[in-house]
Amino acid sequence: MRNVLICLGLLYSCFAVLKVNAQDKSFVLNYTVDQNSISEQGAFIKKIPLKHNTTPIVRLKNIATRVVETVPEGVTLSNSFEPDVLAGTERKKNFAYIVIPAYRRTGDHIEILQSCDIEVLENEPVLLGNTAQRPAAVRNSVLATGTWYKIAVPSRGIFKIDYNFLQNIGVQPGSINPANIRLYGNGGTVLPERADSNQPDDLIENAILVSASGSTFGPNDYILFYANGPVLWEKDSVGQSFTHINNWYENYSYYFLNFDLGPGKRIATESARKVEGKTTIPVTSFNDYRIYDVDSFNVGGIGKVWWSNKMSPVGNSLEQNFDFKLGTVTSPVTLDAVVGNKSDNNGNTMRLYVNNDLKHTFSLKSQGEQIMTTDKVDLTFSAGDHVNIRLRYTPNG
């Protein structure tokens, strides 16, 4: 039984007081926020001078907030006020942009930033010849030795490698010692854009389950492993939902098999743990999701926003259908839908039907000087094991 989410993808200016310590390596900005200067993305941006051409460490202290009912359209809520920092040089002077979210969700309410102290800590630049302070890097990739087989994974889930699969990729299964089976991979989702994110610089060995009874891989033996797939899914505990990010650069995740580097990692077996005095807990329902978000075309040929299906009076249908098989559903279904419009006229509409029942009408204006206009909706409704989503576009002119 399932609880299902369907995803359908079609600068503050502030008063500041500057305090500089005696060593000129850290300082504090005391801010009183001008709420009328929030950017359309829901953030404020402050440019500060730096002594060194390095990215500083920025911490927020003495945060004061106010509870609000809603946020402006187009603002993505954050769970914290953690800032982004971008350092640069302009006319031989070092500086940094500090970008801080104006809104955050805390528990069951939304807060807007009123004031805060921003502590900026600058680090002395590291000389290129001083290797002692640089992090140790992998000198040789694990792929430098041994024989390797690359496997493409299209989606998230548990995958099985059996005797026939190994034969099909050119391996003689009978020559494999099951204890020496190794699997490497780093997940395959899109990498963070922050340059200071902590990412491995080589492939990581994954723990796998190997079902084999002897010292050679037989016809009834198999390997099981878990893979993320190319789409990054995250749980939104506050919003009681799931969010996803497509990998804009690749449609598959890749894993690497090896049989000649010695014993590999295995999934450990753990004894049953008691929860509320019980070792067996029946599970009768779980949360699940379905998505249609295909990167088919990019409006304007710029940026990372891609769209799935195109509707036009010329050469394309003005109606699109999407079918979702959900299985046994035990609670209402939540639908997230995003649509876009590129038109010189106002008064365009997009009607959304669920199983032939009209649920929402989008009013889409002219894009004006923008590349396009967009709109989105969140709906909740009761449904069975099959849901048909139909979109009908009616242009004005």
Summary of the structure (lengths in Angstrom):
residues: 397
radius of gyration: 26.7
end to end distance: 46.5
largest distance: 73.5
contacts: 1007
relative contact order: 0.15
helix: 6%
strand: 46%
